[in-house]
Amino acid sequence: MGDFELIKYTYICCAVVLSLSVTDVWADVALKSATKIARPNSNSSSTLAPKAGDAWVEPTTGMAFVWVPKGCFKMGSPESEKNRHEDEGPLHEVCLEGYWLGKYEVTNRQFRHWRKDHPDYKYKDHSLNGDDQPVVNVDWNDANDYAQWLTAQGRGTFRLPTEAEWEYAARANTNTVRFWGDGESEACRYANVVTPAAKREFSFTWDTFPCEDNYKTTAPVGKFLPNAFGLYDMLGNVWEWVSDWYGEKYYATSARDNPQGPALGPGRVVRGGSWYILPSIVRSAARDGIDPGYRFVILGFRLVRQP
């Protein structure tokens, strides 16, 4: 699929259908600090309930998780929002229980604990294979199978976030177009997005953000500023699979409490945009549905650990 065709796919087909790295050193430091953070695997009655900002590290992969506190928010976008699509409405209240969410997108290093032969991918001679770059070219089934494998390691139950969990975490108590505000000019402080340099390098024909972020393809996770929940790369870098089936009109009938999405749909939901995607899609409310068997160099994921 060529560049132009992918953008067409996004608008037509899909509309229906670290500064810290996650390294073993970081994980070791986090684990040694366990007395200062919540430990979700403990059955001790003396363990304190997790609170916003608490961290936990999965020891097999070194994957860091952040506690996202329970709360309610307005999901979707108002009719006045620039570049809004009809499937982002109606704006509706959603309330969620707290959960552990991956601080970063799943990386190549972490994914290869499970699939050691995951190929070394490139985009036009630019490597996507760094240990701390997000894993790409994974379909929804790969992401779901990885969560099941990680669950089998005995450190808790892992899964893809629901669409509501993803948007709540991405917004982090904001109601602006993006978690840093409504503007595009400051995007490169917070996200790896499509830039003029990438447009020149790859001869992209679509609009870019009016800034430079020093990366032409995927960036190692955690290189940009986090949102208020301490989560990195919630917008940009790679488009993230979530658990829900896509429903264009689902918001009109969505449950208020812990919605799980429609029972079936033409594709699985992806969220957050990527380094490759138009600025109009890199928004907290933007949503698309893609065939769960589709793979491309902009598709990745992060995980939830159930409390």
C-alpha positions in Angstrom: 0.0 0.0 0.0 1.5 3.4 -1.1 1.6 6.6 0.9 -1.3 8.2 -0.9 -3.3 5.0 -0.8 -2.8 4.7 3.0 -4.2 8.2 3.5 -7.2 7.3 1.3 -7.6 4.1 3.4 -7.6 6.2 6.6 -10.3 8.5 5.4 -12.5 6.1 3.4 -12.0 2.5 4.5 -11.2 3.2 8.1 -14.2 5.5 8.4 -16.3 2.5 8.1 -14.4 -0.1 9.2 12.5 9.1 27.8 13.7 11.5 28.0 13.8 8.1 29.8 14.0 4.8 27.9 12.4 1.6 29.1 15.7 -0.1 29.8 16.7 -2.9 32.1 18.5 -0.3 34.2 15.4 1.8 34.6 13.4 -1.3 35.5 15.9 -2.3 38.1 15.8 1.1 39.7 12.0 1.0 39.7 11.9 -2.5 41.2 14.4 -1.5 43.9 12.1 1.4 44.8 9.1 -1.0 45.3 8.6 0.2 48.9 7.8 3.6 47.6 5.3 2.6 44.9 2.1 0.5 44.7 2.6 -3.2 44.1 -0.5 -4.5 42.3 0.5 -8.2 42.7 0.6 -8.1 46.5 -2.2 -9.8 48.4 -1.2 -8.2 51.6 -3.9 -6.2 53.3 -1.2 -3.6 54.3 -0.6 -2.7 50.6 -1.9 0.8 50.0 -4.4 1.4 47.3 -2.8 2.9 44.2 -3.1 6.6 43.6 -2.6 8.8 40.6 1.0 8.8 39.4 2.0 5.5 41.2 4.2 3.3 39.1 4.8 -0.5 38.7 7.2 -2.4 36.5 6.4 -5.8 35.0 9.6 -7.8 35.8 9.7 -10.2 32.7 9.8 -7.4 30.2 10.7 -4.3 32.2 7.4 -2.7 31.1 6.5 0.3 33.2 2.8 1.0 34.1 1.2 4.1 35.6 -1.9 4.2 37.7 -4.8 6.0 36.0 -7.3 7.0 38.7 -11.0 6.4 38.4 -13.1 9.3 37.1 -15.6 10.7 34.6 -15.0 12.7 31.5 -16.6 13.9 28.3 -15.7 11.5 25.5 -15.7 12.6 21.9 -15.5 16.1 20.5 -17.8 19.1 20.3 -19.3 20.0 17.0 -17.2 23.1 17.0 -13.8 21.3 17.1 -11.7 21.8 14.0 -11.3 18.7 11.8 -14.0 16.8 13.8 -15.5 13.7 12.2 -19.1 12.7 12.8 -18.1 9.4 14.5 -16.6 11.5 17.4 -20.1 12.5 18.6 -22.3 12.9 20.3 -20.1 14.2 23.2 -21.1 12.0 26.1 -20.1 11.4 29.7 -18.1 8.2 30.5 -17.1 7.0 34.0 -14.3 4.5 34.5 -12.7 2.6 37.3 -9.0 3.0 37.9 -6.5 0.9 36.0 -2.8 0.5 35.2 -1.8 1.7 31.8 1.5 1.3 30.0 3.6 4.4 30.6 5.0 3.9 27.0 4.0 2.1 23.9 5.3 -1.5 23.8 8.8 -1.5 22.4 10.7 -3.9 20.1 12.8 -5.1 23.1 9.6 -6.0 25.1 7.8 -7.6 22.1 10.8 -9.8 21.4 10.5 -11.4 24.8 7.6 -13.1 23.2 8.3 -13.2 19.5 12.0 -13.4 19.1 11.9 -13.5 15.3 9.9 -10.3 14.9 11.5 -8.9 11.7 13.8 -5.9 11.5 11.5 -3.3 9.8 12.5 -0.2 7.9 10.6 2.6 6.3 12.5 3.7 3.1 15.9 2.8 4.6 15.1 4.4 8.0 15.3 1.7 10.7 12.3 1.0 12.9 14.2 -1.7 14.8 15.8 0.1 17.8 15.3 -1.7 21.1 13.4 1.3 22.5 11.4 2.2 19.4 7.8 1.1 19.5 7.1 -2.2 17.9 5.3 -1.8 14.6 3.8 -3.9 11.8 1.7 -5.7 14.4 -2.0 -6.4 13.8 -4.7 -6.4 16.4 -4.3 -10.2 16.8 -0.6 -9.9 17.5 -1.3 -7.3 20.2 -4.0 -9.3 21.8 -1.9 -12.5 21.7 1.0 -10.6 23.3 -1.2 -9.5 26.2 -2.3 -13.1 26.7 1.3 -14.3 26.8 2.2 -11.6 29.3 -0.7 -12.7 31.5 0.6 -16.2 31.4 3.9 -15.0 33.0 1.9 -14.8 36.3 2.2 -11.1 37.2 -1.4 -10.1 36.6 -4.0 -9.9 33.8 -3.0 -7.8 30.8 -5.1 -6.6 27.9 -5.5 -3.9 25.4 -7.2 -0.8 26.7 -10.8 -0.1 25.8 -11.4 2.9 23.6 -12.8 4.8 26.5 -9.8 4.0 28.7 -7.5 5.1 26.0 -9.2 8.5 25.5 -9.5 9.2 29.2 -5.8 8.5 29.7 -4.8 10.5 26.7 -6.9 13.6 27.8 -5.6 13.4 31.4 -8.4 15.7 32.6 -8.2 18.1 29.6 -11.0 18.9 27.2 -8.8 20.6 24.6 -8.1 19.2 21.1 -4.9 17.7 22.3 -3.7 17.2 25.8 -1.3 20.1 25.5 -3.9 22.5 24.1 -5.6 23.4 20.9 -2.6 24.5 18.9 -0.4 22.6 16.4 2.8 24.7 16.7 3.8 23.3 20.1 3.1 19.7 19.1 6.8 18.8 18.7 7.4 19.3 22.4 4.9 16.6 23.2 4.7 14.2 20.3 6.5 12.6 17.4 4.4 13.8 14.5 4.6 14.3 10.8 6.9 17.3 10.1 8.2 19.4 7.2 11.5 17.5 7.3 9.7 14.1 7.0 7.6 15.5 4.1 10.8 16.5 2.3 12.5 13.2 3.0 9.7 11.0 1.9 7.9 13.3 -0.6 4.7 13.2 1.4 1.8 15.1 -0.3 -0.2 15.8 2.8 -0.1 18.5 5.5 2.3 18.5 8.4 2.6 20.1 11.8 4.4 23.5 11.6 7.4 22.3 13.8 10.3 19.9 13.8 10.8 17.0 16.3 14.1 15.6 15.1 12.6 12.3 14.1 11.5 11.4 10.6 10.0 8.0 11.6 9.3 6.4 15.0 11.1 7.9 18.0 12.3 5.8 21.0 9.5 5.9 23.5 9.5 8.6 26.1 11.5 11.3 24.2 8.8 13.9 24.5 6.9 15.5 27.3 4.3 13.4 29.1 0.7 14.4 29.8 -0.7 15.1 33.3 -1.1 11.4 34.1 2.6 10.8 33.4 2.0 8.9 30.1 4.2 9.4 27.1 3.4 9.3 23.4 -0.3 9.2 23.8 -0.5 11.2 20.6 1.9 10.6 17.7 4.7 8.0 17.3 2.5 5.0 16.4 -1.2 4.5 16.0 -2.4 2.3 18.9 -4.7 -0.6 18.7 -7.4 -0.7 21.4 -9.8 -3.6 22.3 -13.0 -2.2 20.9 -14.7 -3.0 17.6 -15.3 0.1 15.6 -18.9 1.5 15.5 -19.4 4.8 13.6 -22.5 5.6 15.6 -21.7 3.8 18.8 -21.4 6.9 20.9 -25.1 7.5 20.6 -25.8 4.3 22.5 -22.6 3.9 24.6 -22.9 2.9 28.2 -21.9 5.5 30.7 -19.9 3.3 33.0 -16.9 1.4 31.7 -18.1 1.0 28.1 -16.7 -1.9 26.1 -17.6 -0.9 22.6 -20.0 -2.6 20.2 -20.4 -6.3 20.0 -19.1 -6.4 16.5 -17.9 -4.1 13.8 -16.1 -3.6 10.5 -12.7 -3.2 12.2 -10.9 -2.6 15.5 -10.3 0.9 16.8 -7.0 2.6 16.5 -6.2 5.8 18.4 -3.6 8.6 18.7 -2.3 9.1 15.2 1.4 8.6 14.4 4.6 10.1 13.0 3.1 9.6 9.5 -0.4 10.8 9.8 -2.1 14.1 9.1 -2.4 16.6 12.0 -6.2 16.4 11.8 -6.0 12.8 13.0 -3.5 13.5 15.8 -6.2 14.6 18.2 -7.5 13.2 21.5 -11.0 12.5 20.1 -10.0 11.2 16.6 -10.9 7.6 16.0 -10.7 5.1 13.1 -11.4 1.4 12.5 -9.1 -0.9 10.7 -9.2 -4.6 9.7 -7.8 -6.5 12.7 -5.5 -8.4 10.4 -3.9 -5.3 8.9 -0.2 -4.5 9.5 1.8 -1.3 8.7 4.8 0.6 10.0 2.6 3.0 11.9 0.6 0.5 13.9 1.6 -0.4 17.5 0.0 -0.7 21.0 0.2 -0.3 24.7 -1.3 -2.5 27.4 -3.5 -2.2 30.5 -2.9 -4.3 33.6 -6.1 -4.9 35.4 -6.2 -3.9 39.1 
